[in-house]
């Protein structure tokens, strides 16, 4: 197994844990490597973009959240949930 996959999985787990705990800023900081990693698996990157968008929306930074959702939609255009989130965000 690739060391990068372990890194991505650990990063994703940490970001989700922080988000659930309500530590929005720390969760966004933990997501930063996934958001900027072009080599990350697409499904993981889409999930990270969606979580970051949700965190930005919770912080009332709606424009940034929509930008992240549009990026996620570009990576996974057939995911209906992303289109839904774009509509309600």
PyMOL commands that set and color helices and strands:
alter all, ss='L'
color gray80, all
select helices_A, chain A and resi 3-20+24-36+42-58+62-75+80-88
alter helices_A, ss='H'
color red, helices_A
deselect
rebuild
show_as cartoon
